[in-house]
Amino acid sequence: MTEGRTVTRRRKPSAATVFLASAALFVAALGYLGYQLAAGRDPALGPNATVAEKQTRPLVIHRRIIRRRIVTTVVPSPVTVSSSTVSSGSAPTSSYSAPAPVSAPAPVAAPAPVVSASS
């Protein structure tokens, strides 16, 4: 009874066919979702929200005035009276000394010469 009937096995589709079919299905699904978003039916926002229905808040401007005051106090240096200074006027004399000059750092010694086995 089974002699007249031949059993044929169905071949599996090739890898290229499966890849192209899945890529086409992905592009179709992506296009459909893009169309939905462009139409304003975003599933993440819900059925009632659209892009144009944003609520606008009133614009409030707070003005903050910042004033910085720098207070400096000038303290005169103590006046020293020397015996060699003679003043003939009644105006007091005051002398200010300049700050001491800053000395340069000490020079760095030169590195030692390189000695090799061949020299």
DSSP file (Angstrom, degrees, kcal/mol; ACC not computed):
  #  RESIDUE AA STRUCTURE BP1 BP2  ACC     N-H-->O    O-->H-N    N-H-->O    O-->H-N    TCO  KAPPA ALPHA  PHI   PSI    X-CA   Y-CA   Z-CA
    1    1 A M              0   0    0      0, 0.0     3,-0.4     0, 0.0     4,-0.3   0.000 360.0 360.0 360.0 -32.3    0.0    0.0    0.0
    2    2 A T        +     0   0    0      1,-0.2     3,-0.2     2,-0.1     0, 0.0   0.469 360.0  85.0 -88.4  -0.9    2.8    2.4    0.6
    3    3 A E  S    S+     0   0    0      1,-0.2    -1,-0.2     3,-0.1     0, 0.0   0.865  88.9  48.2 -71.1 -34.2    4.5    1.5   -2.6
    4    4 A G  S    S+     0   0    0     -3,-0.4     2,-0.5     2,-0.0    -1,-0.2   0.702 100.7  75.3 -78.5 -19.9    2.5    3.8   -4.7
    5    5 A R        -     0   0    0     -4,-0.3     2,-0.5    -3,-0.2     0, 0.0  -0.813  67.1-157.7 -98.4 128.1    3.0    6.8   -2.5
    6    6 A T        -     0   0    0     -2,-0.5     2,-0.6     2,-0.0    -3,-0.1  -0.887  10.5-141.1-106.5 135.3    6.3    8.6   -2.4
    7    7 A V        -     0   0    0     -2,-0.5     2,-0.5     2,-0.0    -2,-0.0  -0.824  17.0-165.0 -96.0 123.2    7.2   10.6    0.6
    8    8 A T        -     0   0    0     -2,-0.6     2,-0.3     0, 0.0    -2,-0.0  -0.909  12.9-137.0-109.6 133.7    9.1   13.8   -0.2
    9    9 A R        -     0   0    0     -2,-0.5     2,-0.4     1,-0.0    -2,-0.0  -0.671  19.4-123.3 -87.9 142.7   10.9   15.7    2.4
   10   10 A R        -     0   0    0     -2,-0.3     2,-0.2     1,-0.0    -1,-0.0  -0.695  25.9-124.6 -86.2 134.7   10.5   19.4    2.5
   11   11 A R        -     0   0    0     -2,-0.4     3,-0.1     1,-0.1    -1,-0.0  -0.481  21.9-115.7 -77.6 147.8   13.8   21.4    2.3
   12   12 A K        -     0   0    0     -2,-0.2    -1,-0.1     1,-0.1     2,-0.1  -0.545  37.9-102.4 -76.5 147.7   14.6   23.9    5.0
   13   13 A P        -     0   0    0      0, 0.0    -1,-0.1     0, 0.0     0, 0.0  -0.381  42.0-104.3 -69.9 152.1   14.9   27.5    3.7
   14   14 A S     >  -     0   0    0      1,-0.1     4,-1.9    -2,-0.1     5,-0.2  -0.240  26.4-110.2 -73.0 165.1   18.3   28.9    3.2
   15   15 A A  H  > S+     0   0    0      1,-0.2     4,-2.4     2,-0.2     5,-0.2   0.864 117.6  54.9 -65.3 -36.3   20.0   31.3    5.6
   16   16 A A  H  > S+     0   0    0      2,-0.2     4,-2.6     1,-0.2    -1,-0.2   0.884 107.3  50.4 -65.1 -38.6   19.7   34.2    3.1
   17   17 A T  H  > S+     0   0    0      2,-0.2     4,-2.2     1,-0.2    -1,-0.2   0.911 111.9  47.0 -66.3 -42.3   16.0   33.7    2.7
   18   18 A V  H  X S+     0   0    0     -4,-1.9     4,-2.3     2,-0.2    -2,-0.2   0.916 113.5  48.8 -66.1 -42.5   15.4   33.7    6.5
   19   19 A F  H  X S+     0   0    0     -4,-2.4     4,-2.4     1,-0.2    -2,-0.2   0.931 112.8  46.4 -63.4 -46.7   17.6   36.8    6.9
   20   20 A L  H  X S+     0   0    0     -4,-2.6     4,-2.2     1,-0.2    -1,-0.2   0.888 112.8  50.0 -65.7 -38.5   15.9   38.7    4.2
   21   21 A A  H  X S+     0   0    0     -4,-2.2     4,-2.0    -5,-0.2    -1,-0.2   0.913 112.9  45.8 -66.6 -42.0   12.4   37.8    5.4
   22   22 A S  H  X S+     0   0    0     -4,-2.3     4,-2.1     2,-0.2    -2,-0.2   0.883 112.6  50.7 -69.9 -36.7   13.2   38.8    9.0
   23   23 A A  H  X S+     0   0    0     -4,-2.4     4,-2.3     2,-0.2    -2,-0.2   0.896 110.7  49.5 -65.2 -40.0   14.8   42.1    7.9
   24   24 A A  H  X S+     0   0    0     -4,-2.2     4,-2.0     2,-0.2    -2,-0.2   0.895 111.2  49.0 -65.9 -40.0   11.7   42.9    5.7
   25   25 A L  H  X S+     0   0    0     -4,-2.0     4,-2.3     2,-0.2    -2,-0.2   0.892 111.0  50.3 -66.1 -39.7    9.4   42.2    8.6
   26   26 A F  H  X S+     0   0    0     -4,-2.1     4,-2.5     2,-0.2    -2,-0.2   0.922 110.6  48.6 -64.0 -44.7   11.5   44.4   10.9
   27   27 A V  H  X S+     0   0    0     -4,-2.3     4,-2.3     1,-0.2    -1,-0.2   0.877 111.3  51.0 -64.5 -37.6   11.4   47.3    8.5
   28   28 A A  H  X S+     0   0    0     -4,-2.0     4,-2.0     2,-0.2    -1,-0.2   0.919 112.0  46.0 -66.2 -43.3    7.7   47.0    8.0
   29   29 A A  H  X S+     0   0    0     -4,-2.3     4,-2.2     2,-0.2    -2,-0.2   0.899 113.2  49.9 -66.6 -39.7    7.1   47.0   11.8
   30   30 A L  H  X S+     0   0    0     -4,-2.5     4,-2.2     1,-0.2    -2,-0.2   0.897 110.3  50.4 -65.7 -39.9    9.4   50.0   12.3
   31   31 A G  H  X S+     0   0    0     -4,-2.3     4,-2.1     2,-0.2    -1,-0.2   0.887 109.5  50.9 -64.1 -39.4    7.6   51.9    9.5
   32   32 A Y  H  X S+     0   0    0     -4,-2.0     4,-2.0     2,-0.2    -2,-0.2   0.920 111.4  47.0 -65.4 -43.7    4.2   51.2   11.0
   33   33 A L  H  X S+     0   0    0     -4,-2.2     4,-2.1     1,-0.2    -2,-0.2   0.877 111.2  52.2 -66.7 -36.8    5.4   52.5   14.5
   34   34 A G  H  X S+     0   0    0     -4,-2.2     4,-2.2     2,-0.2    -1,-0.2   0.886 108.3  51.2 -64.6 -38.5    6.9   55.5   12.9
   35   35 A Y  H  X S+     0   0    0     -4,-2.1     4,-1.8     2,-0.2    -2,-0.2   0.902 108.6  51.7 -64.2 -41.0    3.7   56.3   11.1
   36   36 A Q  H  X>S+     0   0    0     -4,-2.0     5,-2.1     1,-0.2     4,-0.6   0.916 110.7  47.6 -62.8 -43.1    1.8   56.0   14.4
   37   37 A L  H ><5S+     0   0    0     -4,-2.1     3,-0.9     1,-0.2    -1,-0.2   0.892 110.9  51.1 -65.8 -38.8    4.1   58.4   16.1
   38   38 A A  H 3<5S+     0   0    0     -4,-2.2    -1,-0.2     1,-0.2    -2,-0.2   0.830 107.3  54.1 -67.6 -30.6    3.9   60.9   13.2
   39   39 A A  H 3<5S-     0   0    0     -4,-1.8    -1,-0.2    -5,-0.2    -2,-0.2   0.586 119.7-110.3 -79.3  -9.8    0.1   60.7   13.4
   40   40 A G  T <<5S+     0   0    0     -3,-0.9     2,-1.0    -4,-0.6    -3,-0.2   0.543  82.2 123.4  94.4   7.4    0.2   61.6   17.0
   41   41 A R      < +     0   0    0     -5,-2.1    -1,-0.1    -6,-0.2    -3,-0.1  -0.600  34.9 172.0-101.5  71.6   -0.9   58.3   18.4
   42   42 A D    >>  -     0   0    0     -2,-1.0     4,-1.1     7,-0.3     3,-0.5  -0.714  25.1-155.3 -83.2 119.4    2.0   57.6   20.7
   43   43 A P  T 34 S+     0   0    0      0, 0.0    -1,-0.2     0, 0.0    -6,-0.0   0.759  91.9  58.0 -68.2 -22.6    1.4   54.5   22.8
   44   44 A A  T 34 S+     0   0    0      1,-0.2    -2,-0.0     2,-0.1    -3,-0.0   0.821 107.5  46.3 -75.6 -29.9    3.8   55.7   25.5
   45   45 A L  T <4 S-     0   0    0     -3,-0.5     4,-0.2     1,-0.2     3,-0.2   0.695 111.7-122.0 -85.6 -19.7    1.9   59.0   26.1
   46   46 A G     <  -     0   0    0     -4,-1.1     3,-0.3     1,-0.2    -4,-0.2  -0.300  32.2 -67.7 100.0 172.0   -1.6   57.4   26.2
   47   47 A P  S    S+     0   0    0      0, 0.0    -1,-0.2     0, 0.0    -3,-0.0   0.762 126.2  47.5 -74.1 -24.5   -4.7   58.0   24.1
   48   48 A N  S    S+     0   0    0     -3,-0.2     2,-0.4    -7,-0.0    -2,-0.1   0.670  92.6  86.4 -93.1 -16.9   -5.5   61.5   25.4
   49   49 A A        +     0   0    0     -3,-0.3    -7,-0.3    -4,-0.2     2,-0.3  -0.687  49.8 173.5 -92.0 134.5   -2.1   63.2   25.0
   50   50 A T    >   -     0   0    0     -2,-0.4     3,-0.7    -9,-0.1    -9,-0.1  -0.856  43.8-109.6-128.2 169.2   -1.0   64.7   21.8
   51   51 A V  T 3  S+     0   0    0     -2,-0.3     3,-0.5     1,-0.2    -1,-0.1   0.849 116.2  51.8 -68.1 -34.2    2.1   66.7   21.0
   52   52 A A  T 3  S+     0   0    0      1,-0.2    -1,-0.2    -3,-0.0     2,-0.1   0.601  92.3  77.4 -80.5 -11.2    0.1   70.0   20.5
   53   53 A E    <   +     0   0    0     -3,-0.7    -1,-0.2     2,-0.1     2,-0.2  -0.055  59.9 144.3 -92.5  34.1   -1.7   69.7   23.9
   54   54 A K        -     0   0    0     -3,-0.5     2,-0.4    -2,-0.1    -3,-0.0  -0.515  50.2-126.4 -71.5 137.6    1.2   70.9   26.1
   55   55 A Q        -     0   0    0     -2,-0.2     2,-0.5     1,-0.0    -1,-0.1  -0.723  21.6-141.7 -84.0 131.9    0.1   72.9   29.0
   56   56 A T        -     0   0    0     -2,-0.4     3,-0.0     3,-0.0    -1,-0.0  -0.804   8.3-146.4 -97.6 133.1    1.9   76.2   29.2
   57   57 A R        -     0   0    0     -2,-0.5     2,-0.1     1,-0.1     3,-0.0  -0.685  30.0 -98.8 -92.3 149.4    3.0   77.6   32.5
   58   58 A P        -     0   0    0      0, 0.0     2,-0.5     0, 0.0    -1,-0.1  -0.415  40.1-111.2 -67.5 145.0    3.0   81.3   33.2
   59   59 A L        -     0   0    0     -2,-0.1     2,-0.5    -3,-0.0    -3,-0.0  -0.668  35.7-170.4 -81.1 120.4    6.4   82.9   32.8
   60   60 A V        -     0   0    0     -2,-0.5     2,-0.6     2,-0.0    -3,-0.0  -0.956   3.9-163.8-116.1 125.6    7.7   84.1   36.2
   61   61 A I        -     0   0    0     -2,-0.5     2,-0.6     2,-0.0    -2,-0.0  -0.940   1.3-163.6-112.9 123.0   10.8   86.2   36.4
   62   62 A H        -     0   0    0     -2,-0.6     2,-0.7     2,-0.0    -2,-0.0  -0.920   9.3-153.7-104.0 123.2   12.6   86.6   39.7
   63   63 A R        -     0   0    0     -2,-0.6     2,-0.5     2,-0.0    -2,-0.0  -0.865  10.9-171.2-101.7 120.6   15.0   89.5   39.8
   64   64 A R        -     0   0    0     -2,-0.7     2,-0.6     2,-0.0    -2,-0.0  -0.942   8.0-156.3-113.8 125.4   17.8   89.1   42.2
   65   65 A I        -     0   0    0     -2,-0.5     2,-0.6     2,-0.0    -2,-0.0  -0.892   9.1-169.5-104.2 122.4   20.1   92.0   42.9
   66   66 A I        -     0   0    0     -2,-0.6     2,-0.5     2,-0.0    -2,-0.0  -0.948   3.0-174.6-114.4 121.4   23.5   91.1   44.2
   67   67 A R        -     0   0    0     -2,-0.6     2,-0.6     2,-0.0    -2,-0.0  -0.966   8.0-158.8-117.3 127.7   25.7   93.9   45.5
   68   68 A R        -     0   0    0     -2,-0.5     2,-0.5     2,-0.0    -2,-0.0  -0.908   6.8-169.5-106.7 127.3   29.3   93.1   46.5
   69   69 A R        -     0   0    0     -2,-0.6     2,-0.6     2,-0.0    -2,-0.0  -0.968   5.9-160.8-118.2 125.9   31.0   95.5   48.8
   70   70 A I        -     0   0    0     -2,-0.5     2,-0.6     2,-0.0    -2,-0.0  -0.923   7.6-163.3-107.4 117.2   34.6   95.3   49.5
   71   71 A V        -     0   0    0     -2,-0.6     2,-0.4     2,-0.0    -2,-0.0  -0.885   9.7-178.1-103.9 121.5   35.7   97.0   52.6
   72   72 A T        -     0   0    0     -2,-0.6     2,-0.5     2,-0.0    -2,-0.0  -0.945  12.9-155.4-119.8 142.5   39.4   97.8   53.0
   73   73 A T        -     0   0    0     -2,-0.4     2,-0.7     2,-0.0    -2,-0.0  -0.971   9.3-146.9-118.0 125.1   41.1   99.4   55.9
   74   74 A V        -     0   0    0     -2,-0.5    -2,-0.0     2,-0.0     0, 0.0  -0.821  13.5-167.6 -94.2 118.8   44.4  101.1   55.3
   75   75 A V        -     0   0    0     -2,-0.7     2,-0.1     0, 0.0    -2,-0.0  -0.926  17.7-134.1-107.0 117.9   46.6  100.8   58.4
   76   76 A P        -     0   0    0      0, 0.0     3,-0.1     0, 0.0    20,-0.0  -0.404  23.5-111.5 -71.4 148.0   49.6  103.1   58.3
   77   77 A S        -     0   0    0      1,-0.1    18,-0.1    -2,-0.1     2,-0.1  -0.427  44.3 -87.9 -74.3 153.8   53.0  101.7   59.2
   78   78 A P        -     0   0    0      0, 0.0     2,-0.5     0, 0.0    -1,-0.1  -0.376  42.6-123.9 -65.2 139.3   54.5  102.8   62.4
   79   79 A V        -     0   0    0     -3,-0.1     2,-0.5    -2,-0.1    15,-0.1  -0.715  22.1-156.9 -87.6 125.8   56.6  105.9   62.0
   80   80 A T        -     0   0    0     -2,-0.5     2,-0.6    15,-0.1    15,-0.1  -0.874   6.2-145.2-104.0 137.0   60.2  105.6   63.2
   81   81 A V        -     0   0    0     -2,-0.5     2,-0.3     3,-0.0    -2,-0.0  -0.881  14.1-164.3-103.4 122.1   62.1  108.7   64.1
   82   82 A S    >   -     0   0    0     -2,-0.6     3,-0.6     1,-0.1    -2,-0.0  -0.774  23.1-132.1-104.0 153.8   65.8  108.7   63.3
   83   83 A S  T 3  S+     0   0    0     -2,-0.3    -1,-0.1     1,-0.2    -2,-0.0   0.705 102.8  58.4 -77.1 -18.9   68.2  111.2   64.8
   84   84 A S  T 3  S+     0   0    0      2,-0.0     2,-0.5     0, 0.0    -1,-0.2   0.648  85.6  90.3 -87.0 -13.7   69.8  112.0   61.5
   85   85 A T    <   -     0   0    0     -3,-0.6     2,-0.5     2,-0.0    -3,-0.0  -0.711  57.7-170.7 -87.2 127.0   66.6  113.2   59.8
   86   86 A V        -     0   0    0     -2,-0.5     2,-0.5     2,-0.0    -3,-0.0  -0.969   1.6-170.2-118.0 127.3   66.0  116.9   60.3
   87   87 A S        -     0   0    0     -2,-0.5    -2,-0.0     1,-0.1     6,-0.0  -0.963  13.3-173.9-119.6 133.6   62.7  118.4   59.3
   88   88 A S        +     0   0    0     -2,-0.5     2,-0.1     3,-0.0    -1,-0.1   0.574  63.4  77.3 -99.9 -10.3   62.1  122.1   59.3
   89   89 A G  S    S-     0   0    0      2,-0.2    -2,-0.1     1,-0.1     0, 0.0  -0.430  79.0-125.5 -96.2 172.3   58.4  122.0   58.5
   90   90 A S  S    S+     0   0    0     -2,-0.1    -1,-0.1     2,-0.1    -3,-0.0   0.524  78.7 103.7 -92.8  -5.8   55.5  121.3   60.8
   91   91 A A  S    S-     0   0    0      1,-0.1    -2,-0.2     0, 0.0     2,-0.1  -0.572  76.7-117.8 -78.2 136.2   54.1  118.6   58.5
   92   92 A P        -     0   0    0      0, 0.0     2,-0.4     0, 0.0    -1,-0.1  -0.436  24.9-140.9 -71.6 147.2   54.7  115.1   59.8
   93   93 A T        -     0   0    0     -2,-0.1     2,-0.4     2,-0.0    -6,-0.0  -0.848  17.1-172.7-107.8 144.6   56.8  112.8   57.7
   94   94 A S        -     0   0    0     -2,-0.4     2,-0.4   -15,-0.1   -15,-0.1  -0.993   6.7-156.5-135.9 145.6   56.1  109.2   57.1
   95   95 A S        -     0   0    0     -2,-0.4     2,-0.4   -17,-0.1   -15,-0.1  -0.967   1.3-161.4-125.7 139.1   58.2  106.6   55.4
   96   96 A Y        -     0   0    0     -2,-0.4     2,-0.4   -17,-0.1    -2,-0.0  -0.949  13.5-141.3-116.8 136.4   57.0  103.4   53.8
   97   97 A S        -     0   0    0     -2,-0.4     3,-0.1     1,-0.0   -20,-0.0  -0.772  17.0-122.9 -99.5 144.3   59.4  100.6   53.1
   98   98 A A        -     0   0    0     -2,-0.4    -1,-0.0     1,-0.1     0, 0.0  -0.456  38.9 -93.1 -77.3 153.7   59.1   98.4   49.9
   99   99 A P        -     0   0    0      0, 0.0    -1,-0.1     0, 0.0     3,-0.1  -0.310  50.7 -91.1 -65.8 154.0   58.7   94.7   50.3
  100  100 A A        -     0   0    0      1,-0.1     2,-0.0    -3,-0.1    -3,-0.0  -0.375  47.8-104.1 -66.4 141.6   61.9   92.6   50.2
  101  101 A P        -     0   0    0      0, 0.0     2,-0.5     0, 0.0    -1,-0.1  -0.362  32.8-116.3 -67.7 147.4   62.9   91.4   46.8
  102  102 A V        -     0   0    0     -3,-0.1     2,-0.2    -2,-0.0     0, 0.0  -0.723  28.5-134.1 -86.2 126.3   62.2   87.8   46.1
  103  103 A S        -     0   0    0     -2,-0.5     3,-0.1     1,-0.1    -1,-0.0  -0.490  21.6-108.9 -81.2 151.5   65.4   85.8   45.4
  104  104 A A        -     0   0    0     -2,-0.2    -1,-0.1     1,-0.1     0, 0.0  -0.418  41.5 -96.3 -74.3 152.2   65.6   83.4   42.5
  105  105 A P        -     0   0    0      0, 0.0    -1,-0.1     0, 0.0     3,-0.1  -0.293  49.8 -88.2 -67.1 156.9   65.7   79.7   43.2
  106  106 A A        -     0   0    0      1,-0.1     2,-0.0    -3,-0.1    -3,-0.0  -0.344  50.6-101.1 -65.0 143.8   69.1   78.0   43.4
  107  107 A P        -     0   0    0      0, 0.0     2,-0.4     0, 0.0    -1,-0.1  -0.348  35.1-116.8 -67.9 148.8   70.4   76.7   40.1
  108  108 A V        -     0   0    0     -3,-0.1     2,-0.1     1,-0.1     0, 0.0  -0.687  29.2-115.1 -87.6 136.0   70.0   73.0   39.4
  109  109 A A        -     0   0    0     -2,-0.4     3,-0.1     1,-0.1    -1,-0.1  -0.371  34.3-103.4 -69.6 148.5   73.2   71.0   39.0
  110  110 A A        -     0   0    0      1,-0.1    -1,-0.1    -2,-0.1     0, 0.0  -0.409  43.0-101.0 -70.0 147.3   73.9   69.4   35.6
  111  111 A P        -     0   0    0      0, 0.0    -1,-0.1     0, 0.0     3,-0.1  -0.283  42.8 -95.1 -68.2 156.5   73.2   65.7   35.4
  112  112 A A        -     0   0    0      1,-0.1     3,-0.0    -3,-0.1     2,-0.0  -0.374  47.3 -97.7 -69.7 148.7   76.2   63.3   35.5
  113  113 A P        -     0   0    0      0, 0.0     2,-0.4     0, 0.0    -1,-0.1  -0.328  39.3-106.8 -67.4 151.1   77.6   62.1   32.2
  114  114 A V        -     0   0    0     -3,-0.1     2,-0.5    -2,-0.0     0, 0.0  -0.650  32.8-160.5 -81.2 128.3   76.5   58.8   30.8
  115  115 A V        -     0   0    0     -2,-0.4     2,-0.2    -3,-0.0    -3,-0.0  -0.943   9.0-172.7-113.0 128.0   79.2   56.1   31.1
  116  116 A S    >   -     0   0    0     -2,-0.5     3,-0.8     1,-0.1     0, 0.0  -0.678  37.4-108.3-112.9 170.6   78.9   53.0   28.9
  117  117 A A  T 3  S+     0   0    0      1,-0.2    -1,-0.1    -2,-0.2    -2,-0.0   0.752 114.8  57.3 -69.8 -24.2   81.0   49.8   28.9
  118  118 A S  T 3         0   0    0      1,-0.2    -1,-0.2     0, 0.0    -3,-0.0   0.628 360.0 360.0 -85.0 -11.9   82.7   50.7   25.6
  119  119 A S    <         0   0    0     -3,-0.8    -1,-0.2     0, 0.0    -2,-0.2   0.454 360.0 360.0 -96.6 360.0   84.1   54.0   26.8
